[in-house]
């Protein structure tokens, strides 16, 4: 389907070159392969050992231009916090009723789950369902909180969770091709700044080993991490 377009896009790229971030994004923006509005993603390889608890890098960042996708948010709360969640724009709000729906019906029509701390005893039963899908609420990324209004607003505004995988790589979206070069570049800098601030104290040597940017169906383009680190470190 996209074989010919992919090959044409690949011809524009020198595989041996590590491009400045702006140039790499320009190449991605100019190599539209699919008919749909592709997501643009950064892959950042870190010089960490994810097996070590203190080097398991993770965090969140609200991208200045959003992600191009409006996330469907489920809030598990009770009492006044349910109204707060609805007022903030949560798509689904409830407690034990929705927990049972997930358990018994396999209902998963949401992209993010936020829970208040007093609900986590019950939410814990969903660990085997939500955990493998990356949906389990976690205080480290702000999805276990009594400030549900703020949490919902941030997710709706384009909050992105990032976490290093077993290979030491973070994969995270920075928007859609339709955003254009400038907005994608601003989002990329915001993500890289956040990753730089998440550097573990125990990490040695060059923290960011390599960076690549790609669209959903397009080829990966290598980025010069040396040129990017100064921008991230200056934040």
C-alpha positions as CSV (number, residue, x, y, z in Angstrom):
1,X,0.0,0.0,0.0
2,X,2.6,2.6,1.1
3,X,5.6,0.7,-0.2
4,X,6.3,3.0,-3.1
5,X,5.7,6.2,-1.1
6,X,7.9,4.9,1.7
7,X,10.7,4.2,-0.7
8,X,10.3,7.7,-2.2
9,X,10.4,9.2,1.3
10,X,13.4,7.2,2.2
11,X,15.4,8.6,-0.8
12,X,15.2,12.0,0.8
13,X,17.1,10.8,3.9
14,X,20.7,10.0,4.4
15,X,20.8,7.1,6.9
16,X,24.3,7.9,7.9
17,X,23.5,11.5,8.9
18,X,22.4,12.8,12.2
19,X,20.3,15.8,11.4
20,X,19.7,18.9,13.5
21,X,16.2,18.5,15.2
22,X,14.6,21.2,13.0
23,X,15.9,19.6,9.8
24,X,14.8,16.1,10.9
25,X,11.2,17.4,11.6
26,X,11.2,19.2,8.3
27,X,12.1,15.9,6.5
28,X,9.3,14.1,8.4
29,X,6.8,16.8,7.6
30,X,7.7,16.6,3.9
31,X,7.4,12.8,3.7
32,X,3.7,12.1,4.0
33,X,3.3,8.4,3.4
34,X,-0.2,7.5,4.5
35,X,-3.6,9.0,3.5
36,X,-4.5,9.7,7.2
37,X,-3.0,12.4,9.4
38,X,0.0,10.4,10.8
39,X,1.3,10.8,14.4
40,X,4.9,12.0,14.7
41,X,6.9,10.2,17.4
42,X,10.3,10.7,19.1
43,X,12.4,7.7,20.1
44,X,15.0,8.7,22.6
45,X,17.6,6.1,23.7
46,X,19.0,6.9,27.2
47,X,22.3,5.8,28.8
48,X,20.5,4.2,31.8
49,X,19.9,0.7,33.1
50,X,16.1,0.4,33.5
51,X,16.6,-2.7,35.7
52,X,17.8,-0.3,38.4
53,X,14.9,1.3,40.2
54,X,16.7,4.7,40.4
55,X,17.2,4.7,36.7
56,X,13.7,3.7,35.6
57,X,13.1,7.1,34.0
58,X,9.4,8.2,33.7
59,X,7.4,11.4,33.9
60,X,4.8,13.6,32.2
61,X,4.8,16.7,30.1
62,X,2.0,18.9,28.8
63,X,2.9,19.5,25.1
64,X,2.5,23.2,24.2
65,X,0.5,22.3,21.1
66,X,-1.2,19.2,22.4
67,X,-1.0,15.8,20.7
68,X,-3.7,16.2,18.0
69,X,-5.8,13.6,19.8
70,X,-8.4,14.4,22.5
71,X,-8.1,11.7,25.0
72,X,-11.1,9.9,26.5
73,X,-10.7,10.3,30.3
74,X,-12.2,8.0,32.9
75,X,-12.2,9.3,36.5
76,X,-12.8,6.9,39.4
77,X,-13.9,9.0,42.4
78,X,-16.8,9.5,44.7
79,X,-18.8,12.4,46.3
80,X,-17.8,15.9,45.4
81,X,-14.9,14.7,43.3
82,X,-17.3,13.2,40.8
83,X,-18.8,16.6,40.1
84,X,-15.3,18.2,39.9
85,X,-14.3,15.6,37.3
86,X,-17.4,16.2,35.2
87,X,-17.0,19.9,35.3
88,X,-13.4,19.6,34.1
89,X,-14.6,17.6,31.1
90,X,-14.0,14.0,32.0
91,X,-15.8,11.6,29.6
92,X,-16.7,8.9,32.2
93,X,-17.0,9.4,35.9
94,X,-18.0,6.8,38.5
95,X,-16.8,4.4,41.2
96,X,-17.6,0.8,41.9
97,X,-20.1,0.7,39.0
98,X,-17.5,1.4,36.4
99,X,-14.9,-0.8,38.1
100,X,-17.3,-3.7,37.8
101,X,-18.0,-2.8,34.2
102,X,-14.3,-3.1,33.4
103,X,-14.0,-6.3,35.3
104,X,-17.1,-8.1,34.2
105,X,-17.7,-6.7,30.7
106,X,-14.1,-5.9,29.6
107,X,-15.1,-2.3,29.0
108,X,-12.1,-0.3,27.9
109,X,-13.5,2.7,25.8
110,X,-11.1,5.2,27.4
111,X,-7.5,6.4,26.9
112,X,-6.5,7.5,30.4
113,X,-7.7,6.6,34.0
114,X,-7.5,9.1,36.9
115,X,-8.4,8.0,40.4
116,X,-8.6,9.6,43.8
117,X,-6.3,8.0,46.5
118,X,-9.4,6.8,48.5
119,X,-10.4,4.7,45.4
120,X,-7.2,2.9,44.9
121,X,-8.1,0.0,47.2
122,X,-10.8,-0.9,44.7
123,X,-9.0,0.2,41.6
124,X,-6.2,-2.2,42.6
125,X,-8.4,-5.1,41.4
126,X,-8.0,-3.8,37.9
127,X,-4.3,-4.1,37.9
128,X,-4.1,-7.2,35.6
129,X,-6.5,-5.5,33.1
130,X,-5.2,-1.9,33.1
131,X,-1.5,-2.6,33.9
132,X,-0.5,-4.3,30.7
133,X,-2.3,-1.5,28.7
134,X,-0.5,1.3,30.5
135,X,-3.7,2.5,31.9
136,X,-3.2,1.9,35.7
137,X,-3.4,5.1,37.7
138,X,-0.1,6.0,39.2
139,X,0.8,8.9,41.6
140,X,4.2,9.3,39.8
141,X,2.5,10.6,36.7
142,X,-0.3,12.5,38.4
143,X,-3.1,10.1,37.8
144,X,-3.7,9.3,41.4
145,X,-4.8,12.6,42.9
146,X,-7.5,14.4,44.7
147,X,-7.0,17.3,42.3
148,X,-9.0,15.6,39.6
149,X,-10.1,18.8,37.9
150,X,-6.5,19.8,37.2
151,X,-5.5,16.2,36.2
152,X,-8.4,16.0,33.7
153,X,-7.6,19.5,32.3
154,X,-3.9,18.5,31.7
155,X,-4.8,15.3,29.9
156,X,-7.3,17.1,27.7
157,X,-4.7,19.8,27.0
158,X,-2.2,17.2,25.6
159,X,-0.4,15.7,28.6
160,X,1.9,12.9,27.6
161,X,3.3,10.2,29.8
162,X,6.8,8.9,29.0
163,X,8.7,5.9,30.4
164,X,11.9,4.2,29.4
165,X,11.4,0.6,28.2
166,X,13.5,-2.4,28.9
167,X,15.9,-1.5,26.0
168,X,16.4,2.0,27.5
169,X,14.3,3.8,24.9
170,X,11.5,6.3,25.4
171,X,8.8,6.4,22.7
172,X,6.4,9.3,22.8
173,X,4.2,11.2,20.4
174,X,4.8,14.9,19.6
175,X,1.7,15.6,17.5
176,X,0.3,15.1,14.0
177,X,1.8,15.8,10.6
178,X,-0.9,18.4,10.1
179,X,0.6,20.5,12.9
180,X,3.4,21.7,10.6
181,X,7.1,22.0,11.4
182,X,7.0,24.8,14.0
183,X,4.4,23.2,16.3
184,X,6.1,19.8,16.1
185,X,9.5,21.4,16.9
186,X,8.0,23.2,19.9
187,X,6.5,19.9,21.2
188,X,9.7,18.0,20.6
189,X,11.7,20.5,22.6
190,X,9.2,20.3,25.4
191,X,9.4,16.5,25.6
192,X,13.2,16.5,25.4
193,X,13.4,19.2,28.1
194,X,11.2,17.1,30.4
195,X,13.3,14.0,29.7
196,X,16.5,16.0,30.4
197,X,15.0,17.1,33.8
198,X,14.3,13.5,34.6
199,X,17.9,12.5,34.4
200,X,18.7,10.2,37.4
201,X,21.5,11.3,39.7
202,X,23.1,7.9,39.2
203,X,23.2,8.1,35.3
204,X,26.8,8.4,34.1
205,X,28.2,9.7,30.8
206,X,26.1,11.1,28.0
207,X,22.5,10.7,29.2
208,X,20.8,11.0,25.8
209,X,22.6,8.5,23.5
210,X,20.5,8.8,20.4
211,X,17.3,10.4,19.1
212,X,15.1,9.5,16.1
213,X,11.9,11.1,14.7
214,X,9.4,9.4,12.5
215,X,5.7,9.5,11.4
216,X,3.4,6.5,11.8
217,X,4.1,5.1,8.4
218,X,7.3,6.9,7.5
219,X,11.0,6.1,7.8
220,X,13.0,7.0,11.0
221,X,15.3,10.0,10.8
222,X,18.3,10.2,13.1
223,X,18.8,13.4,15.1
224,X,22.0,14.8,16.4
225,X,21.7,14.5,20.2
226,X,24.6,16.8,20.8
227,X,22.8,19.7,19.2
228,X,19.6,19.0,21.2
229,X,21.1,18.5,24.7
230,X,22.1,22.2,25.0
231,X,18.5,23.2,24.3
232,X,17.1,20.7,26.8
233,X,19.7,21.6,29.5
234,X,18.9,25.3,29.2
235,X,15.3,24.8,30.2
